[in-house]
Amino acid sequence: MSKDDLVGKEPHPACETARAYYNSISLVRLEQLREAFASCAIEDNRLGEICLGTMNRLSSGNKVSDRYFLGLVWAIRDLEEPRQKGTTNE
């Protein structure tokens, strides 16, 4: 094993920052995001399906792998950052 391998169930170091970001989102906004992902999932959008499932597992208190959690937070940040800057995705 080399220094760049995660050991056993060691979480990815970026998960700590991702968790702080996710926990900073209001419950109302999380529900809005869940509805947005659900709307996409209905149309067979894979990102919507995966993000909705991940949010549902998190809200149920189930464990979620780093891969799914980091993907969810990345997708949320992609949606939120244009909102914060007052611009739109182009």
TARA-V532982 format. One record per residue. N is the residue number from 1. RES is the residue in one letter. SS is DSSP state (a for helix, b for strand, c for the rest). PSI is psi in whole degrees, 0 to 359 (none if undefined). OMEGA is omega in radians with two decimals (none if undefined). Layout:
n = (N,N)
res = (RES,RES)
ss = (SS,SS)
psi = (PSI,PSI)
omega = (OMEGA,OMEGA)
//
This chain:
n = (1,2,3,4,5,6,7,8,9,10,11,12,13,14,15,16,17,18,19,20,21,22,23,24,25,26,27,28,29,30,31,32,33,34,35,36,37,38,39,40,41,42,43,44,45,46,47,48,49,50,51,52,53,54,55,56,57,58,59,60,61,62,63,64,65,66,67,68,69,70,71,72,73,74,75,76,77,78,79,80,81,82,83,84,85,86,87,88,89,90)
res = (M,S,K,D,D,L,V,G,K,E,P,H,P,A,C,E,T,A,R,A,Y,Y,N,S,I,S,L,V,R,L,E,Q,L,R,E,A,F,A,S,C,A,I,E,D,N,R,L,G,E,I,C,L,G,T,M,N,R,L,S,S,G,N,K,V,S,D,R,Y,F,L,G,L,V,W,A,I,R,D,L,E,E,P,R,Q,K,G,T,T,N,E)
ss = (c,c,c,c,c,c,c,c,c,c,c,c,c,a,a,a,a,a,a,a,a,a,a,c,c,c,a,a,a,a,a,a,a,a,a,a,a,a,a,a,a,a,c,c,c,a,a,a,a,a,a,a,a,a,a,a,a,a,a,c,c,c,c,c,c,a,a,a,a,a,a,a,a,a,a,a,a,a,a,a,a,a,a,a,a,c,c,c,c,c)
psi = (138,172,340,14,140,140,125,239,21,126,154,136,331,345,329,313,319,319,317,318,311,316,343,349,132,155,324,315,322,321,322,318,319,317,321,315,323,319,320,319,324,329,18,27,119,319,316,318,311,315,319,313,320,316,320,318,317,316,338,357,13,155,147,135,159,317,312,318,313,323,318,311,321,314,318,316,322,324,322,323,317,324,316,327,351,21,178,162,134,none)
omega = (3.13,-3.09,-3.11,3.06,3.00,-3.08,3.07,-3.13,3.10,3.13,3.04,-3.11,-3.14,-3.12,3.13,3.11,3.12,3.12,3.12,3.12,-3.13,-3.13,3.12,-3.13,-3.12,3.10,3.11,-3.14,3.10,3.12,3.08,3.11,3.11,3.12,3.11,3.11,3.11,3.12,3.09,-3.11,3.12,-3.13,3.12,3.07,-3.03,3.11,3.11,3.14,-3.09,-3.12,3.10,3.12,3.13,3.11,3.12,3.10,3.13,-3.10,3.09,3.14,3.11,3.11,3.12,-3.14,3.10,-3.09,3.14,-3.10,3.14,3.08,3.11,-3.10,3.10,3.13,3.12,3.13,3.08,3.11,-3.01,-3.03,3.06,3.09,-3.09,-3.11,-3.13,3.12,3.09,3.04,3.10,none)
//
